[in-house]
Structure formats: structure tokens, C-alpha cells
Amino acid sequence: MLRSRHVVVIIGTRLGELSAFYLQKKFNNTDLFYIGMEPDKVRNNLPANAIIFNSDIQCFSEALLNALLKQLIHKPAVPCPALMVEFADYVIKNNNGSAETIHPVDVMNIIQKVAINQNNCYIAAEAGNSFFWASHHLKFSQPVRYRVGTAFSTMGHYVCGLVGIAAGNKECAVGIIGDGAMLMVNEVSTAVHYRFPAIWLVMNDSSYNMCRQGLAMLNSEPLDCDIPDTDFALFGRALGADGYQVNNSQQLQEVMVEAIKNRNPAVIDVKIDKNVFPPLNDRIETIKGLIND
Ligand SMILES: Cc1ncc(C[n+]2csc(CCOP(=O)(O)OP(=O)(O)O)c2C)c(N)n1
């Protein structure tokens, strides 16, 4: 909560509902600066007093840093080193080797280690809990490696769009997809037809879980959010893709290594723990605030 007068510089987000949770509604007493290349797309999300710089973020950051160095420390300007993020090897937290489901954070850690750090795959996250787990836990050292639809968050966007990502790039594309979205629509068959290296990692919890858990977090009456148990490995194979089913972290890690190495279209059915709450509490608080406004 911003109480006294602040300066806020907004970089790298359009402040859409699903990324900023209407945080800007709380920007009273604030001088606001937006830096980015697509000001028209963000104007409606900004308070009227915001000052917009139509600029490349790296250029702006270098100029700002140099100006600060000159003004504050009276040191000569230095070129900025390229952004390079080092990632630790992730530890698998909840694998006891016998559980029948995988903790979603372990799924993210394996994607981070195998798909991102070791293989530089492109990653896309589908609407639903997948989006929250991925955006909260995954880290990238290169731009344009992660895609997520925060504008309308339409289910199906990346179940289908994954094929475009795989078609246009050398590295594999991995989609993090809810079972509900996978059943709604998909383009596995197209990837099989063209032999694109697309991997659908299905977060299988037999539920429209974001709706189920969101209602619970809002203390609302439950709705029927159940999805019949589905074998997505079989589903993938039926369409001509490779199909894998995993229910522990060790298996998932091995299967990810194999699927990425093979570069075939593949569907990985990951049985996840449906009772762990995703990191969407900020959004729930925003919704509660809007209801109470
Ligand atoms: C086309 C469309 N219909 C409905 C919604 C509303 N919606 C958002 S998330 C969600 C449930 C997603 O379920 P699933 O794909 O199984 O993912 P989970 O949340 O369980 O990880 C629904 C129905 C939407 N975003 N898009």
C-alpha cells in the first residue's frame, strides 16, 4: 500500500489485470512513469497523470544509470553489462518417490532445470493455475522466452499457439497446460503433421482448479469444477505424438530430458496435487476489493 508521495517507474509490464491485479488503483500521491515500446496498448491501464516514455527498456536503463552515476556519485559514465541471471540448480522439495501426485512447485523446478536452464526451451503457460505457477516460479535470462496471455487469458491460446512457437524456433517449445484447457481445444495433430518439437505438459488435476480454488479462497459456494479422469499420454499417442504419464518428480525429470532430446511432438500427463493453493492470493484480494468498492 502506497501512503506517502512516491515515484514509481513501470518497466516490463502493461499492468493488465492478471499481471498487476489493478495495483495502479492504489497509486494515489504518486508520480508515475511508464517505460516501454507500446504506449498505446498500456495507456488505458495507467492513471491519467502517468508520464509515458516510448523507449527501449535497456536504452532507458543505461541512460538512467549513467545520469544517476554522474549526478550522485560524480563518477564517469560506465557502459552497463548485459543482463545475465545465474540460476541455482533447483532442489526437488516434495519427492518421496512413492507419492501418486507431484507438487506443482516441483513441476516448475523441473521445468526450470531441464527445459530452461539445460535446454533453453521456449515456454508458454496457459490460462488457469498454470499461468500462476509458471509466472511465479520460472526465471529467464533471455527475453521473449516466456509467453502468457494476460490480456483476455483465453483458455486454449497456448494449447494451440504452442505449435506456432515450435514452428518458428530451433529449440523445443514446452506448454504448461491445464487439463481443462487441453480438453477444450488443441493443435497436437498439427504438430504431428509437421513434426514440430512441441511438448504439451498437462497439469492433470481432474479439475478446473483455478475456478474451484478461487471460489474457495473467496469463501464462495463451490461449483461443479470436476473433470473426469483423463489419460493424456494415451490421448497424445492416439494423435500420433509421443505420450508419457508421470506421477512422481523423478519420472518427470527423466521424461522431460527424453522428450526434449527426441524433439518429437509429445504430451506429458503430469498427475499433480490438486489441493495445493496456487500463488493467486493478490488477485483474490483485488477481486474482494472490487466487490467491496
Ligand atoms: C475460453 C475460456 N473459458 C473459460 C475461461 C475461465 N477460466 C479461467 S481458468 C479456468 C479453469 C482452467 O482449468 P484447467 O485448464 O484445468 O486449469 P487449472 O486451473 O486446473 O490448472 C476457466 C474455466 C477462460 N479463461 N477461457
The ligand as an SDF file (V2000), in Angstrom:
LIG
                    3D

 26 27  0  0  0  0  0  0  0  0999 V2000
  -12.3380  -19.8860  -23.1800 C   0  0  0  0  0  0  0  0  0  0  0  0
  -12.3540  -19.6850  -21.6920 C   0  0  0  0  0  0  0  0  0  0  0  0
  -13.3710  -20.1830  -20.9660 N   0  0  0  0  0  0  0  0  0  0  0  0
  -13.4020  -20.0050  -19.6230 C   0  0  0  0  0  0  0  0  0  0  0  0
  -12.4000  -19.3160  -19.0050 C   0  0  0  0  0  0  0  0  0  0  0  0
  -12.4480  -19.0950  -17.4860 C   0  0  0  0  0  0  0  0  0  0  0  0
  -11.4340  -19.9340  -16.8520 N   0  0  0  0  0  0  0  0  0  0  0  0
  -10.2280  -19.4470  -16.4850 C   0  0  0  0  0  0  0  0  0  0  0  0
   -9.2490  -20.5910  -15.8100 S   0  0  0  0  0  0  0  0  0  0  0  0
  -10.4320  -21.7760  -15.9360 C   0  0  0  0  0  0  0  0  0  0  0  0
  -10.1800  -23.1840  -15.4560 C   0  0  0  0  0  0  0  0  0  0  0  0
   -8.9650  -23.7590  -16.1140 C   0  0  0  0  0  0  0  0  0  0  0  0
   -8.9290  -25.1470  -15.8350 O   0  0  0  0  0  0  0  0  0  0  0  0
   -7.7110  -26.0050  -16.3150 P   0  0  0  0  0  0  0  0  0  0  0  0
   -7.3920  -25.7300  -17.7460 O   0  0  0  0  0  0  0  0  0  0  0  0
   -7.9480  -27.4170  -15.9370 O   0  0  0  0  0  0  0  0  0  0  0  0
   -6.5090  -25.3950  -15.4720 O   0  0  0  0  0  0  0  0  0  0  0  0
   -6.2620  -25.4130  -13.8720 P   0  0  0  0  0  0  0  0  0  0  0  0
   -6.7480  -24.1100  -13.3550 O   0  0  0  0  0  0  0  0  0  0  0  0
   -6.9720  -26.5930  -13.3090 O   0  0  0  0  0  0  0  0  0  0  0  0
   -4.7870  -25.5270  -13.7510 O   0  0  0  0  0  0  0  0  0  0  0  0
  -11.6060  -21.2600  -16.5190 C   0  0  0  0  0  0  0  0  0  0  0  0
  -12.8410  -22.0380  -16.7840 C   0  0  0  0  0  0  0  0  0  0  0  0
  -11.3530  -18.8030  -19.8090 C   0  0  0  0  0  0  0  0  0  0  0  0
  -10.3320  -18.1200  -19.2860 N   0  0  0  0  0  0  0  0  0  0  0  0
  -11.3460  -19.0050  -21.1420 N   0  0  0  0  0  0  0  0  0  0  0  0
  1  2  1  0
  2  3  1  0
  2 26  2  0
  3  4  2  0
  4  5  1  0
  5  6  1  0
  5 24  2  0
  6  7  1  0
  7  8  2  0
  7 22  1  0
  8  9  1  0
  9 10  1  0
 10 11  1  0
 10 22  2  0
 11 12  1  0
 12 13  1  0
 13 14  1  0
 14 15  2  0
 14 16  1  0
 14 17  1  0
 17 18  1  0
 18 19  2  0
 18 20  1  0
 18 21  1  0
 22 23  1  0
 24 25  1  0
 24 26  1  0
M  CHG  1   7   1
M  END
$$$$
